[in-house]
């Protein structure tokens, strides 16, 4: 390979790590090295004529249309008060346990993951409601903050997940299969979070005491009524959205549209849908969608020029000759993604890294559904890893003086370890993702 491909790759990352917007860094690098490639005769100018077709082809991708639907659904459900009702109800159910409030936060995080999948809204909502309660009853600040930010990221692996929609589009596989295969790993993560909290509370009750009995003074009938009112609507929405995908009734995009409509109806039923709320959610959904599409346009231009300079052949030769075969490739891939997750957003990582690693995975005979789920689990850690984990910023922004940044960083470390443990288990036991083969 000519050195231009390697320098192009390094140049793009140099621009990104200086803080320049990723979409423009990729597109600008493509323009500069495209002109250099034309001037040095590395490729013909006719090749660049394929760029508009590729860009419009990506923009008309039906699968990517699921992103604004799921983001809109999550935003509306956040405005409907669903999270507040779930947290209060779960707190009443588990408050008598040591660590019960933290267990309630994890369970609500799992339910919200299966209905909204929007990390920012989940972390902020649970932080505003549960953090003051946990601190009031003497919870360790690190444990309290770690539980909130980790539970808030479950929406990135528990379907319906925007991360998995992007991965499905980039890998060219069924989003429904990714949703189905990620269900067990996502539930495993939630279960291990709960186990960790209960073990810590058992070993040191002062870290996570139970709520006082006088705070839980509610009759069984009233509690049952509250459980039905708070939990049945989201469970119905989960069944409609995910059930329609898993049983082949609808695609992920169609199910997302149904979920968005269901979220609006649920908000109307709770009498919490205002014109201002609807405008805010619509605007934020449009902003995120535009953000994704600009990165996609930049990555498309980058990929076209990079391949024209034979950069893809260099990466393929390099990665297929790694010691250890499939396992060596998976270790390197996940290590690179984990490190990038400390600095970049998961959208940026997916659009930059996957076009390089996916062809190699196919050549090695790796099941692409299994590969996509592994990448999805790894990308979830990008929300938690300092210094730029977005969930950490969300909680830091609402905690004020109640938490120090060091408390948040200290508290999140065990949950990152749990995520990496699940990642390793899914590599060693591919059956956890639906009996997918690891490779030849």
Secondary structure by P-SEA (a helix, b strand, c coil): ccaaaaaaaaaaaaaaaacccaaaaaaaaaaaaaaaaaaacccccccccaaaaaaaaaaacccccaaaaaaaaaaaaaaaaaaaaaaaaaaaacccccaaaaaaaaaaaaaaaaccccaaaaaaaaaaccaaaaaaacccaaaaaaaaaaaaaccccccccaaaaaaaaaacccaaaaaaaaaaaaaaaaaaaaaaaaaaaaaccccccccccccccccaaaaaaaaaaccaaaaaaaaaaaaaaaaccccaaaaaaaaaaaaaaaaaaaccccaaaaaaaaaaaaaaaaaaaaaaaaaaaaaaaaaaaaaaaaaaaaaaacccaaaaaaaaaaaaaaaaaacccaaaaaaccccccaaaaaaacccaaaaaaaaaaaaaaccccccccaaaaaaaaaccccccaaaaaaaaaaaaaaaaaaaaaaaacccccccccccc
